[in-house]
Amino acid sequence: MKAYTLAYISIAINALALQPLTVLAHHSRAEFADEVQVLEGELTQVRWANPHPTFELQMSNPDGGEQTLEIQAFGSMYTLSRGGVTEDYFTLGEKVQIAGQISTRRENVFLANNMLLQNGQEVVLNGGAEPYFNQEGIGGLANWAANESDVVDAEAENLGLFRVWSQPHRSADARDGKGATNLHLPFNAEAL
């Protein structure tokens, strides 16, 4: 074989070997425990980025030491913004309470559904969740468009295909599609 053929084969093999390291897919939430826990601590970092906003929470251990946890918001930036949640709600150094599930596979990783801010305002970090700490909260299912009158008339807007297309949000306990809530799509039976 010619030297340049061997070089191409070597490059191809190396590229294929490295591919699994560079490919990222959406992850399952199966690693998180079923039991809801409430954590309390200080927000030390806010990363408002895809696929899910993350926070760092500094909290005290039972033994008196300090521990830092990575907190992943259950919702994506899209679902959170649809519910009215922006990064402006979160202040570094603020004392917060977070309701969610601990990872059973990774140390110091927590999946957050709800965050109670120091001022008593609750932020729902799961598009299909209800408030946990208070009767009302910013974000979550209750803050998505609730009926046709809440949505701009798409035909009059005349954007063609150039718009955000969304499916109805499924509530957190919907498994078979029956729990899907038709939040903003005024489709007739044929379109559905």
Summary of the structure (lengths in Angstrom):
residues: 192
radius of gyration: 21.6
end to end distance: 59.2
largest distance: 73.6
contacts: 479
relative contact order: 0.12
helix: 20%
strand: 28%
